[in-house]
Amino acid sequence: MSVIQSIKETIGLKEPRPTYRCAECGTEFQSSSDTDSHWFGCPECDSSDAELIEE
């Protein structure tokens, strides 16, 4: 978690994180990183191939 995100949560400006489904293993996870970011990936298998789940 970034320092800026921690500060936003502390003062009540937390932004909702989108939910993704991994194309490799099917795990659903939330991420605040962009899908083309180095930091984006499935927490189970580390694949960056995921689709956005519309809520």
N, CA, C and O of each residue as an XYZ file, in Angstrom:
220
protein
N       0.850     -1.170      0.000
C       0.000      0.000      0.000
C       0.898      1.236      0.000
O       1.888      1.304      0.729
N       0.537      2.195     -0.821
C       1.343      3.405     -0.914
C       1.058      4.344      0.253
O       0.027      4.235      0.917
N       1.968      5.251      0.487
C       1.801      6.239      1.553
C       0.585      7.107      1.270
O      -0.189      7.406      2.180
N       0.411      7.509      0.031
C      -0.735      8.357     -0.329
C      -2.041      7.623     -0.076
O      -2.989      8.211      0.445
N      -2.105      6.340     -0.439
C      -3.316      5.567     -0.208
C      -3.588      5.431      1.290
O      -4.742      5.499      1.712
N      -2.560      5.244      2.089
C      -2.719      5.155      3.543
C      -3.274      6.450      4.118
O      -4.143      6.425      4.989
N      -2.775      7.570      3.635
C      -3.264      8.875      4.105
C      -4.720      9.067      3.708
O      -5.520      9.546      4.512
N      -5.077      8.701      2.475
C      -6.467      8.819      2.030
C      -7.397      7.993      2.910
O      -8.478      8.458      3.271
N      -6.989      6.768      3.262
C      -7.806      5.929      4.129
C      -7.955      6.543      5.509
O      -9.032      6.486      6.104
N      -6.882      7.128      6.023
C      -6.897      7.725      7.357
C      -7.855      8.905      7.436
O      -8.557      9.066      8.434
N      -7.892      9.728      6.399
C      -8.762     10.905      6.441
C     -10.123     10.658      5.786
O     -10.923     11.585      5.660
N     -10.388      9.436      5.375
C     -11.714      9.091      4.867
C     -11.914      9.321      3.387
O     -13.056      9.454      2.946
N     -10.861      9.373      2.608
C     -10.993      9.562      1.165
C     -10.648      8.287      0.397
O     -10.195      8.339     -0.746
N     -10.867      7.165      1.034
C     -10.527      5.887      0.406
C     -11.359      5.696     -0.860
O     -12.582      5.837     -0.845
N     -10.674      5.376     -1.948
C     -11.338      5.137     -3.222
C     -11.603      3.643     -3.370
O     -10.767      2.822     -2.993
N     -12.766      3.287     -3.917
C     -13.029      1.858     -4.107
C     -12.067      1.267     -5.144
O     -11.767      1.895     -6.159
N     -11.601      0.071     -4.872
C     -10.685     -0.589     -5.787
C     -11.479     -1.532     -6.686
O     -12.356     -2.247     -6.200
N     -11.191     -1.547     -7.982
C     -11.906     -2.454     -8.885
C     -11.550     -3.916     -8.601
O     -10.470     -4.221     -8.097
N     -12.470     -4.797     -8.932
C     -12.276     -6.230     -8.742
C     -11.977     -6.876    -10.086
O     -12.613     -6.568    -11.093
N     -10.996     -7.777    -10.087
C     -10.565     -8.476    -11.290
C     -10.663     -9.976    -11.078
O     -10.654    -10.457     -9.945
N     -10.760    -10.721    -12.198
C     -10.708    -12.182    -12.169
C      -9.517    -12.609    -13.010
O      -9.393    -12.220    -14.172
N      -8.646    -13.406    -12.419
C      -7.456    -13.885    -13.101
C      -7.849    -14.876    -14.196
O      -8.629    -15.796    -13.948
N      -7.314    -14.694    -15.407
C      -7.594    -15.592    -16.517
C      -6.855    -16.923    -16.369
O      -7.260    -17.924    -16.961
N      -5.789    -16.941    -15.594
C      -4.992    -18.158    -15.412
C      -5.588    -19.106    -14.373
O      -5.761    -20.294    -14.647
N      -5.905    -18.587    -13.177
C      -6.342    -19.470    -12.086
C      -7.769    -19.194    -11.594
O      -8.298    -19.962    -10.790
N      -8.400    -18.105    -12.067
C      -9.775    -17.809    -11.684
C      -9.953    -17.064    -10.378
O     -11.087    -16.819     -9.966
N      -8.869    -16.697     -9.714
C      -8.939    -15.970     -8.451
C      -9.508    -14.569     -8.677
O      -9.117    -13.873     -9.614
N     -10.429    -14.169     -7.814
C     -10.944    -12.803     -7.845
C     -10.155    -11.988     -6.830
O      -9.943    -12.421     -5.698
N      -9.722    -10.798     -7.253
C      -8.920     -9.950     -6.373
C      -9.165     -8.490     -6.695
O      -9.650     -8.152     -7.774
N      -8.828     -7.632     -5.753
C      -8.941     -6.186     -5.947
C      -7.549     -5.613     -6.110
O      -6.592     -6.079     -5.492
N      -7.450     -4.589     -6.956
C      -6.164     -3.935     -7.168
C      -6.393     -2.474     -7.501
O      -7.292     -2.129     -8.268
N      -5.574     -1.631     -6.919
C      -5.644     -0.214     -7.246
C      -4.619      0.148     -8.326
O      -4.568      1.291     -8.781
N      -3.811     -0.824     -8.729
C      -2.819     -0.598     -9.794
C      -3.488     -0.709    -11.163
O      -4.459     -1.447    -11.331
N      -2.968      0.020    -12.126
C      -3.441     -0.117    -13.497
C      -3.005     -1.465    -14.043
O      -1.974     -2.000    -13.635
N      -3.783     -2.014    -14.964
C      -3.477     -3.338    -15.495
C      -2.157     -3.382    -16.261
O      -1.571     -4.455    -16.404
N      -1.679     -2.249    -16.753
C      -0.394     -2.232    -17.460
C       0.778     -1.870    -16.535
O       1.906     -1.693    -16.997
N       0.506     -1.762    -15.243
C       1.538     -1.438    -14.262
C       2.386     -2.665    -13.922
O       1.909     -3.799    -13.967
N       3.639     -2.417    -13.585
C       4.529     -3.490    -13.131
C       3.998     -4.138    -11.853
O       4.275     -5.311    -11.603
N       3.260     -3.416    -11.059
C       2.774     -3.884     -9.755
C       1.471     -4.665     -9.841
O       1.043     -5.248     -8.845
N       0.823     -4.692    -11.016
C      -0.453     -5.396    -11.171
C      -0.203     -6.887    -11.364
O       0.652     -7.279    -12.159
N      -0.943     -7.711    -10.644
C      -0.840     -9.150    -10.821
C      -1.723     -9.895     -9.851
O      -2.105     -9.367     -8.806
N      -2.042    -11.110    -10.197
C      -2.854    -11.972     -9.347
C      -2.066    -12.330     -8.092
O      -0.895    -12.697     -8.186
N      -2.683    -12.229     -6.930
C      -1.969    -12.560     -5.692
C      -1.685    -14.059     -5.547
O      -0.825    -14.444     -4.755
N      -2.388    -14.903     -6.292
C      -2.176    -16.353     -6.194
C      -1.094    -16.844     -7.146
O      -0.187    -17.568     -6.735
N      -1.184    -16.449     -8.428
C      -0.257    -17.007     -9.424
C       0.632    -15.955    -10.076
O       1.485    -16.297    -10.896
N       0.451    -14.693     -9.733
C       1.242    -13.566    -10.226
C       1.051    -13.278    -11.714
O       1.859    -12.569    -12.314
N       0.002    -13.817    -12.308
C      -0.295    -13.534    -13.712
C      -0.845    -12.116    -13.835
O      -1.567    -11.644    -12.956
N      -0.504    -11.446    -14.919
C      -1.046    -10.108    -15.154
C      -2.228    -10.161    -16.136
O      -2.744     -9.119    -16.541
N      -2.651    -11.357    -16.512
C      -3.767    -11.536    -17.433
C      -5.047    -11.663    -16.611
O      -5.372    -12.738    -16.107
N      -5.773    -10.542    -16.485
C      -6.998    -10.530    -15.680
C      -8.042     -9.656    -16.341
O      -7.717     -8.735    -17.090
N      -9.288     -9.950    -16.060
C     -10.381     -9.151    -16.615
C     -11.120     -8.441    -15.493
O     -11.263     -8.973    -14.392
N     -11.582     -7.252    -15.781
C     -12.328     -6.450    -14.817
C     -13.705     -7.055    -14.622
O     -14.382     -7.394    -15.593
N     -14.120     -7.192    -13.375
C     -15.462     -7.688    -13.058
C     -16.334     -6.471    -12.799
O     -16.070     -5.690    -11.885
N     -17.363     -6.318    -13.598
C     -18.302     -5.203    -13.432
C     -19.215     -5.491    -12.251
O     -19.807     -6.566    -12.150
N     -19.316     -4.522    -11.372
C     -20.154     -4.695    -10.178
C     -21.466     -3.990    -10.329
O     -22.296     -4.029     -9.421
